[in-house]
Amino acid sequence: MTLLYCCPTPAYNPAITHDDRQLTMKIFSSSFGEYTLDRYPKTQDVNLQAWDAGDHYLLNHLADIDSLGRVLIINDTFGALTTALYQHDITVWSDSKLAELSYQKNYRLNGLPENYSFVPSTETPKGLFDTVIIKIPGTNRYLDDILLQLTALVKPDSRVIGAGMAKYWTKKWPQYFADRLGHSECSLTWKKARLILSNTDALPVKQAAVKTSSYRAEPLEMTIGKLSNVYGQDYLDVGARVLIAALPDFNGRQTLADLGCGSGELGLCALSKNSTINVEFIDESYQAVASAKANVMTNLPGAIDRASFTCSDGLIDKDKNSYDVVLCNPPFHQQQTIGDHIAWNMMHQARNSLKPGGELWLVGNRHLNYNNKLQRLFGNCDQVGGSDKFVVFKSVKT
Ligand SMILES: C[S@@+](CC[C@H](N)C(=O)[O-])C[C@H]1O[C@@H](n2cnc3c(N)ncnc32)[C@H](O)[C@@H]1O
């Protein structure tokens, strides 16, 4: 059933540039006050801001409620919700290290005490919540997984509200809410966003299993498992396949980073080809890092002492001279924003953390012309593999 939901008068102002030197830092005028917000990582694109109409819609809805009680915020992208609700008893649940760094950055920008608890997606928040707000994630598998786990975190009088943008809306979303939480209704579209409102008074049977999937990666002769929000489908990514086909055994090299490891296929390939190399699996997704670890333990248990696992914004915290080799199949988007800014950051980070003579092996879609960027950054770039759509480049730190 669809509810014709009327939004309270929106306190929506177009974003006002706050500081010309900080192009993307803008004032967020919300129903819970005004805040300076920025994205993490910073982007040079002045059209991008740290919130969307879904954040406004959720906050407008919450502003009409007398007492929010314990609040669980799920999948807040850059911290608009976490910041605006700072005076409440909030727990923030997310799969993204970049999002976590955004929350910290925006609390600092606004001089707020960091009094929220952050729970990574690989753990379950403690206790029961009165109010749950969800920014609907990019994959249905992860949304359904969140809702499955929510059944153990809400009470019959809790309220659960999801927000998504109309351009990505699918009938499956309200269906997932209804299947997992019980009676659910959709709002009207407001500024291109919509809400799903679930009342949890007749919760279906609790089903708290965390979803995983697996596939057989033939070139590696391994079975690869992944948690629900990990990049990719149930087959080896085409770019990863092309990079794996080009990789040598790296004999004589000691340290290798699988940068943006996802479920760990590139690092697994290096570990299996070379019996002495140490591989660090790095991703900004908590679930990716956990999946990569599980995949090493399942497929190469004897190599686990040569593997380490880090959830971080790439190599940002790494010293110069950390690695002999960096392998990378970079993302071309952050959340729903398409662009090469993360890939560019990763190239810079790799250049910084490689030892002299160390090599970056990077795969990308042919039309992205990553060779121009690599040539500019490293002063050299060779094509060492490819297919009709993908190219593998190698750059050496001189
Ligand atoms: C195209 S996928 C590659 C996954 C896997 N290596 C493969 O080849 O199939 C890019 C990966 O980069 C991760 N990622 C995106 N931004 C990142 C960042 N700032 N730091 C570390 N990892 C990041 C994503 O979570 C995703 O797992």
The ligand as an SDF file (V2000), in Angstrom:
LIG
                    3D

 27 29  0  0  0  0  0  0  0  0999 V2000
   37.2330   -2.2200   -8.9250 C   0  0  0  0  0  0  0  0  0  0  0  0
   37.2120   -2.8380   -7.2830 S   0  0  0  0  0  0  0  0  0  0  0  0
   38.5420   -4.0310   -7.3640 C   0  0  0  0  0  0  0  0  0  0  0  0
   38.3520   -5.1900   -6.4200 C   0  0  0  0  0  0  0  0  0  0  0  0
   39.3700   -6.3360   -6.6240 C   0  0  0  0  0  0  0  0  0  0  0  0
   40.7220   -5.8780   -6.3720 N   0  0  0  0  0  0  0  0  0  0  0  0
   39.2760   -6.8690   -8.0250 C   0  0  0  0  0  0  0  0  0  0  0  0
   40.2190   -6.6490   -8.7910 O   0  0  0  0  0  0  0  0  0  0  0  0
   38.2620   -7.5050   -8.3560 O   0  0  0  0  0  0  0  0  0  0  0  0
   37.8760   -1.4850   -6.3810 C   0  0  0  0  0  0  0  0  0  0  0  0
   37.9830   -1.7000   -4.8850 C   0  0  0  0  0  0  0  0  0  0  0  0
   38.5550   -0.5110   -4.3090 O   0  0  0  0  0  0  0  0  0  0  0  0
   37.9630   -0.2800   -3.0570 C   0  0  0  0  0  0  0  0  0  0  0  0
   38.1810    1.1300   -2.7060 N   0  0  0  0  0  0  0  0  0  0  0  0
   37.5020    2.2190   -3.1450 C   0  0  0  0  0  0  0  0  0  0  0  0
   38.0290    3.3280   -2.6030 N   0  0  0  0  0  0  0  0  0  0  0  0
   39.0510    2.9400   -1.8100 C   0  0  0  0  0  0  0  0  0  0  0  0
   39.9710    3.6330   -0.9870 C   0  0  0  0  0  0  0  0  0  0  0  0
   39.9430    4.9690   -0.8860 N   0  0  0  0  0  0  0  0  0  0  0  0
   40.8720    2.9100   -0.2960 N   0  0  0  0  0  0  0  0  0  0  0  0
   40.9120    1.5630   -0.3950 C   0  0  0  0  0  0  0  0  0  0  0  0
   40.0550    0.8570   -1.1640 N   0  0  0  0  0  0  0  0  0  0  0  0
   39.1490    1.5380   -1.8630 C   0  0  0  0  0  0  0  0  0  0  0  0
   36.5120   -0.6840   -3.2610 C   0  0  0  0  0  0  0  0  0  0  0  0
   35.8810   -0.9540   -2.0240 O   0  0  0  0  0  0  0  0  0  0  0  0
   36.6570   -1.9130   -4.1490 C   0  0  0  0  0  0  0  0  0  0  0  0
   36.7430   -3.0870   -3.3850 O   0  0  0  0  0  0  0  0  0  0  0  0
  1  2  1  0
  2  3  1  0
  2 10  1  0
  3  4  1  0
  4  5  1  0
  5  6  1  0
  5  7  1  0
  7  8  2  0
  7  9  1  0
 10 11  1  0
 11 12  1  0
 11 26  1  0
 12 13  1  0
 13 14  1  0
 13 24  1  0
 14 15  1  0
 14 23  1  0
 15 16  2  0
 16 17  1  0
 17 18  1  0
 17 23  2  0
 18 19  1  0
 18 20  2  0
 20 21  1  0
 21 22  2  0
 22 23  1  0
 24 25  1  0
 24 26  1  0
 26 27  1  0
M  CHG  2   2   1   9  -1
M  END
$$$$
